[in-house]
Every structure is written in structure tokens, then in C-alpha cells.
Amino acid sequence: MELTYQLLSYFLLSVSLGLSLFSALVKPSSTGAGFIKLINNVNLSSLMLLLVLEHSALHLAVTGLVILTLVLGPMLAEGKGSKIYPINFVAQNAGLFYLIYLFLGKEFNYANFYLISGMGYLGIITYAMILGHWYLVVPKLSEWHLKKALILFWAILPLKLSLLGVAYFSNESLFISGSNGAMGYIFNWIMLLMRFGWGYLVIAIMGYYTWRLTKMRSIQSATGVLYVMTFFVFIGELIAGYYHFKYGISL
């Protein structure tokens, strides 16, 4: 039960952080307040589920603050409230980072850096997918906004691959024939190959085609590919999260 709680909390915080933090890539004046409302509603759903898992007084207070900023966000995105919107944005993300800080046990080390990088990786792909859908609502929206999200994706991907390399060489004994560590030699290799193949290689290939489609302004097709990328990143991070929370291995 503890493992399920940790994995679910990890995914919920990843979605919330991604949609909240990366919303800064596009000004509300470009997308309209409707897009802010859309991503904030998804964010609210994640936080409500998170409250079911963790509802201490401190979590309730911080989550309540974040929920308040999410409700106010669409109202402040345009018009006279636009000057206050940046303050609301900072408060919102400060609250989310504090929730993540609590989730990480109030400490910062390599293992927690690994988790935060995974949140960013999953978050940017999820954000890009939802942004792509918004082009159906605002067809004249510049493709540059989706390109910015993809550029950030390409910046995070090499970092994640580097961390995978560090994980492999730091735990090389797990992949030696006869090893009984973690899930055992054979299953460790299967999980590693699935982690790399589905979590990085397939996503990198689809990311390339998403970029090409976006340049051609075939946004609907690009969004379809992003939807599949979101599916694969969840599988990849599920494998990584399982090894991290079950065995303490940042795969």
C-alpha cells in the first residue's frame, strides 16, 4: 500500500508541477483565460486526489493555498487582474514546490534530484499534449508556443539519459549474470531495456516527428503523437518509480 501511495503521489505531483510551472511558456494574452482554466482544472483534480492520500494539517493548509491560486488564476489572467497574475503564479508554484519538498522528506539529495527531473520530464510532455489540444480552440495560435515546449523537452531528455547512465554504472552488479538484487538479473535487464526503449528511445523518435509536424503547422497530427508520448512517459516513469520507491534505485 505504501508503494502504491508513493507512486500515485509522484504522478499527481508531476502533473500538477508540469501544468503549473510550464504554463509560463505561453502568455495568457495569447491563449486566453480559457487555457489557464483548462490546465488549472486538471491541476485541481490532481491536488484533490493528492489530498485523499495525504491530508495532514500542513498539507491541507498548503494545498488550500494552491487551490485558491488555481481558482483565481483564470480570473486574473486577462484584463485588470493581469498585473496581479504573476504574483498569483509565483505563489501557486511556491506552494507546489513546498508540497514536493514535503513529499521528498524535507531533504535534497541525488535521489530526490532524480525524482524532480522525472517530474519535469513527465510534466513537460503532458503540458505540451494539452497545449496541442488548445490549438483546436484557437486555430490561429502561433506554433512557436508548442515549439517552446518541445525545445524544453529536448533540453530535459539528455539530462534524463545521463541520469540513466549514472544509475546503470552505479548499480552494475544488478545486471551481472546470477545477480539476485532487486528483481533478479533477467528481470532487471528487462526493466532496464523497457525503461530505455519506451521511456526514452521511442519518446525521442516521436519527439522528432512532433517537431517536424509542428514546423509544418500540422498541429493536430503533432498533438496525436504527443498523446502517445504521454502514454509512454507514464510507463517509463512507472518503471523508474517502482525501482526507486521499492529498491531505492534511481533507474
C-alpha positions as CSV (number, residue, x, y, z in Angstrom):
1,M,0.0,0.0,0.0
2,E,2.9,2.3,0.8
3,L,4.4,1.8,-2.6
4,T,1.1,2.5,-4.4
5,Y,0.8,5.7,-2.3
6,Q,4.3,6.8,-3.2
7,L,3.8,6.1,-6.9
8,L,0.4,7.8,-7.2
9,S,1.7,10.8,-5.2
10,Y,4.7,11.0,-7.6
11,F,2.5,11.1,-10.7
12,L,0.0,13.5,-9.3
13,L,2.7,16.0,-8.2
14,S,4.4,15.6,-11.6
15,V,1.2,16.5,-13.5
16,S,0.5,19.4,-11.1
17,L,4.0,20.8,-11.3
18,G,4.2,20.4,-15.1
19,L,1.0,22.1,-15.8
20,S,1.6,24.9,-13.3
21,L,5.3,25.7,-13.9
22,F,5.4,25.3,-17.7
23,S,2.3,27.4,-18.2
24,A,4.8,30.3,-18.1
25,L,5.9,29.3,-21.6
26,V,2.8,31.0,-23.1
27,K,1.3,34.3,-22.1
28,P,-2.4,34.2,-21.1
29,S,-3.0,37.0,-23.6
30,S,-2.0,34.6,-26.4
31,T,-4.2,31.6,-25.4
32,G,-6.9,33.4,-23.5
33,A,-8.0,32.7,-19.9
34,G,-9.8,29.5,-21.1
35,F,-6.5,27.7,-21.5
36,I,-5.5,28.7,-18.0
37,K,-8.8,27.4,-16.7
38,L,-8.3,24.1,-18.6
39,I,-4.9,23.3,-17.1
40,N,-5.9,24.6,-13.7
41,N,-8.9,22.3,-13.7
42,V,-6.7,19.3,-14.4
43,N,-4.4,20.6,-11.7
44,L,-7.2,20.8,-9.3
45,S,-8.2,17.2,-9.9
46,S,-4.6,16.1,-9.2
47,L,-4.5,18.0,-6.0
48,M,-7.9,16.8,-4.8
49,L,-6.7,13.2,-5.3
50,L,-3.5,14.0,-3.5
51,L,-5.5,15.2,-0.5
52,V,-7.1,11.8,-0.3
53,L,-3.6,10.3,0.1
54,E,-2.1,12.9,2.4
55,H,-4.4,15.1,4.5
56,S,-2.3,16.3,7.4
57,A,-2.9,19.8,8.7
58,L,0.2,21.2,6.9
59,H,-0.8,19.5,3.6
60,L,-4.3,20.8,3.9
61,A,-3.1,24.4,4.5
62,V,-0.6,24.4,1.6
63,T,-2.9,22.6,-0.8
64,G,-5.7,25.0,0.1
65,L,-3.4,28.0,-0.8
66,V,-2.5,26.4,-4.1
67,I,-6.2,25.6,-4.9
68,L,-7.0,29.2,-4.2
69,T,-4.4,30.4,-6.7
70,L,-5.7,27.9,-9.2
71,V,-9.2,29.2,-8.9
72,L,-8.1,32.9,-9.1
73,G,-5.7,32.3,-12.0
74,P,-8.2,32.4,-14.9
75,M,-9.9,35.5,-13.4
76,L,-6.6,37.3,-13.2
77,A,-5.2,36.1,-16.5
78,E,-6.7,38.9,-18.5
79,G,-7.9,42.4,-18.0
80,K,-7.2,44.5,-14.9
81,G,-6.0,41.4,-13.0
82,S,-3.2,40.7,-15.4
83,K,-0.8,42.8,-13.3
84,I,-1.5,40.6,-10.3
85,Y,-1.4,37.3,-12.2
86,P,2.5,36.9,-12.0
87,I,2.2,37.2,-8.2
88,N,-0.5,34.5,-8.2
89,F,1.7,32.4,-10.5
90,V,4.7,32.6,-8.1
91,A,2.5,31.8,-5.1
92,Q,1.0,28.8,-6.9
93,N,4.3,27.3,-7.8
94,A,5.9,28.1,-4.5
95,G,3.1,26.1,-2.8
96,L,3.6,23.2,-5.2
97,F,7.3,23.1,-4.7
98,Y,6.7,23.0,-0.9
99,L,4.3,20.0,-1.4
100,I,7.1,18.3,-3.3
101,Y,9.6,19.3,-0.6
102,L,7.3,17.5,1.9
103,F,6.9,14.5,-0.4
104,L,10.7,14.2,-0.7
105,G,11.1,14.1,3.1
106,K,12.3,17.7,3.5
107,E,15.8,17.0,2.1
108,F,17.6,17.4,-1.1
109,N,20.0,14.7,-2.4
110,Y,20.8,12.9,-5.6
111,A,17.8,10.5,-5.3
112,N,15.4,13.4,-4.8
113,F,17.0,15.4,-7.7
114,Y,16.3,12.3,-9.8
115,L,12.7,12.4,-8.8
116,I,12.4,16.1,-9.6
117,S,13.9,15.6,-13.0
118,G,11.3,12.9,-13.7
119,M,8.6,15.3,-12.7
120,G,9.9,17.8,-15.1
121,Y,10.2,15.2,-17.9
122,L,6.7,13.9,-17.4
123,G,5.3,17.3,-16.8
124,I,6.6,19.0,-20.0
125,I,5.3,16.2,-22.2
126,T,1.9,16.3,-20.5
127,Y,1.8,20.1,-20.8
128,A,2.7,20.0,-24.5
129,M,0.0,17.5,-25.2
130,I,-2.7,19.6,-23.5
131,L,-1.4,22.8,-25.2
132,G,-1.6,21.0,-28.6
133,H,-5.3,20.3,-28.0
134,W,-5.8,24.0,-27.4
135,Y,-5.0,24.8,-31.0
136,L,-8.4,23.3,-31.9
137,V,-9.9,26.1,-29.8
138,V,-7.6,28.9,-31.0
139,P,-6.5,27.8,-34.5
140,K,-4.5,30.9,-35.2
141,L,-2.3,30.4,-32.1
142,S,1.3,30.6,-33.2
143,E,3.1,27.2,-33.5
144,W,6.1,28.9,-31.7
145,H,4.4,28.2,-28.4
146,L,4.3,24.5,-28.9
147,K,7.9,24.7,-30.2
148,K,9.0,26.2,-26.9
149,A,7.6,23.3,-25.0
150,L,9.3,20.9,-27.4
151,I,12.6,22.7,-27.0
152,L,12.4,22.3,-23.2
153,F,11.6,18.7,-23.7
154,W,14.8,18.3,-25.8
155,A,16.7,20.0,-23.0
156,I,15.4,17.7,-20.3
157,L,15.8,14.5,-22.3
158,P,19.7,14.5,-22.4
159,L,19.7,15.1,-18.6
160,K,17.4,12.1,-18.1
161,L,19.6,9.9,-20.3
162,S,22.6,10.9,-18.3
163,L,20.9,10.0,-15.1
164,L,20.0,6.6,-16.5
165,G,23.7,6.1,-17.4
166,V,24.7,7.0,-13.9
167,A,22.1,4.6,-12.5
168,Y,23.4,1.8,-14.7
169,F,27.1,2.1,-13.7
170,S,26.2,2.8,-10.1
171,N,24.2,-0.5,-9.9
172,E,26.1,-2.5,-12.5
173,S,26.1,-5.6,-10.2
174,L,22.3,-5.9,-10.7
175,F,22.9,-6.6,-14.4
176,I,25.5,-9.3,-13.9
177,S,24.5,-12.9,-14.6
178,G,23.4,-14.6,-11.4
179,S,22.6,-11.4,-9.5
180,N,19.6,-11.7,-7.1
181,G,19.5,-8.0,-6.4
182,A,16.2,-6.1,-6.9
183,M,14.1,-8.2,-9.2
184,G,16.9,-10.5,-10.3
185,Y,19.3,-10.5,-13.2
186,I,16.9,-11.3,-16.0
187,F,14.0,-9.0,-14.8
188,N,16.5,-6.2,-14.1
189,W,17.6,-6.3,-17.7
190,I,14.0,-6.5,-19.0
191,M,13.1,-3.5,-16.9
192,L,16.2,-1.5,-17.9
193,L,15.5,-2.2,-21.6
194,M,11.9,-1.2,-21.2
195,R,12.9,1.9,-19.3
196,F,15.3,3.0,-22.0
197,G,13.3,1.8,-25.0
198,W,9.8,3.0,-24.0
199,G,10.8,5.8,-21.7
200,Y,13.4,7.4,-23.9
201,L,14.1,5.9,-27.3
202,V,10.5,5.7,-28.5
203,I,9.7,9.1,-27.0
204,A,12.8,10.7,-28.6
205,I,11.8,9.3,-32.1
206,M,8.2,10.6,-31.6
207,G,9.5,13.9,-30.3
208,Y,11.5,14.3,-33.5
209,Y,8.4,13.8,-35.6
210,T,6.4,16.0,-33.4
211,W,8.9,18.8,-34.0
212,R,8.7,18.2,-37.8
213,L,4.9,18.2,-37.7
214,T,4.8,21.4,-35.6
215,K,7.1,23.2,-38.1
216,M,4.7,22.2,-40.9
217,R,1.9,23.5,-38.7
218,S,0.2,20.2,-38.7
219,I,-0.7,20.7,-35.0
220,Q,-3.5,18.2,-34.9
221,S,-1.1,15.4,-36.0
222,A,1.6,16.6,-33.6
223,T,-0.9,16.5,-30.8
224,G,-1.8,12.9,-31.7
225,V,1.9,12.0,-31.4
226,L,2.2,13.9,-28.1
227,Y,-0.8,11.9,-26.8
228,V,1.2,8.7,-27.4
229,M,4.3,10.2,-25.9
230,T,2.3,10.9,-22.8
231,F,1.3,7.3,-22.6
232,F,4.9,6.1,-23.0
233,V,6.4,8.6,-20.5
234,F,3.9,7.3,-17.9
235,I,5.1,3.7,-18.5
236,G,8.7,4.7,-18.3
237,E,8.3,6.7,-15.1
238,L,6.2,3.9,-13.6
239,I,9.2,1.5,-14.1
240,A,11.6,4.1,-12.7
241,G,9.3,5.0,-9.8
242,Y,8.9,1.3,-8.9
243,Y,12.6,0.8,-8.7
244,H,13.1,4.0,-6.8
245,F,10.5,3.5,-4.1
246,K,10.8,-0.3,-3.9
247,Y,14.5,-0.8,-4.0
248,G,16.0,2.7,-3.6
249,I,17.5,2.5,-7.1
250,S,17.2,5.7,-9.3
251,L,16.9,3.9,-12.6
